[in-house]
Amino acid sequence: MAYFSCQRYVHGYYSSHADLAARALDPATDVDLVVSLGDYVYEAGPADDVTVAGRVDPEAPTTTLEDFRRQYHLYRTDLDLQTMHAAFPVVGIFDNHDGLRDPADPAGPGAIAAFFEQMPVRRVAGDPNRQYRSFVLGDLAEVFLLDERQHRDPEPPSSGDLLGTSSVDEPEMVEAGRTMLGAPQKAWLTNGLDTSGAAWKILGSQLVFWPFRSQRDLVTQATAGDGPQRNAGTYLNLIQWDGYQAERRELVDHIADGAIDDVVVISGDSHFWSAAELGTDWDDPAAPYVLTEFAGSSVTSANGDEMGFPPNEVVRPLLAAANPLHLRYVETTTNGYGLLELTADRLTVTYLSPSSVTEPDQPTRVLARFEVDRGTARIRQTEGEGFMARPDDLATPEPDADPDPDPDDPRDADPVDPAEPDPESGDPPTPGDPSDPRDPSDPSDPGGPRGPRGPGDGDVAGDLGGPGGGGGTAPPAQPISGDARFTG
């Protein structure tokens, strides 16, 4: 399963779609479903002071059905996007640019009508503008697509500060009763999670779900108890779920209380990559983990480096300090799409990124790869750089000593010091001698300094998915078991 979002036409070329479409040429890399998480089209005209040669979208009003039809038709002139649609089934949800920002958005009626007309989306009898729905993919996965725009309360006011808005200064963000989903959709979602028979429950969210803080307010937290300020801090984007924290907590608690395992959120909108593992309290080290999230970057839309934000070297330590227990990865400078491989035992998520979006036909590489084992809600990174370990995972304890060592068991023998001479001959260790257990430079040792995975070697240059390679593909996709069906 692949997912993407945020493909502003004037910001670049769709090499990500070309790479995704090419996966259909080989049954070993083919995907079963593509999910568009919103901002498939944008308002007409240039934006964010970003211009790309050959990508022109003249300034024009974008409010009516005809206006939005024009935008879909322009975007569909791109051959890479056409090829991707020809190769795969695509399901989608709209966001603020291609749909509406909130229920009061005057462009909403035209945008919604164009979405249902131009995208492969079924309309629900009796509720023709409803877009939340689910898809059952055999017994392996159920995908719940959420509508976080049509039914939301107004987002709280933002301070406008670069570091965000304090939950103490703007307590509306933690106020009980505020909703992003609306009561009918929330009831549909919680009931669907309760009754799903799928191994993996995938929530397709237009907006980032994990708490996105720049600072923790430990003073306020110390006296908040279990109240609304128990996760007090400075939050960066109140349009996202941080502006609706009580409802987010309600959903997390529902998953935990119902012992609903293997819930995964895939999200868009943010224009940067992230990965998070969320517990019932993201400031309590003892809180159980209940879900993981993999937020994709944009296909083309301007992200951190183009918007003048600080580089990864600055952003990562700042966000790690403010979100130590749940944020595991963030990367702010690249674009691309996400790929999920689901098995009965494990989820593998791959972030794929083109070398550039300002030129067409660019190669795509594996930026990062993660795994989640069934029943754990914990993330490990298996490829790429930038993993942000949980503080208590940084120190690896020594293994317990065997209380009853067996002198005849080689596993209980005293370790050999490679610097010591041979006790029988008195000779020093012979470098490069694979038969000498003291030799630290044995090239056949995959973990040794000169072995193929030793620290001096890095990623093998022939591995196209690693930093030393020029491209790469994700591991072979597994076929879906059972028949897919639309459940509304």
Disulfide bonds with the S-S distance in Angstrom:
none
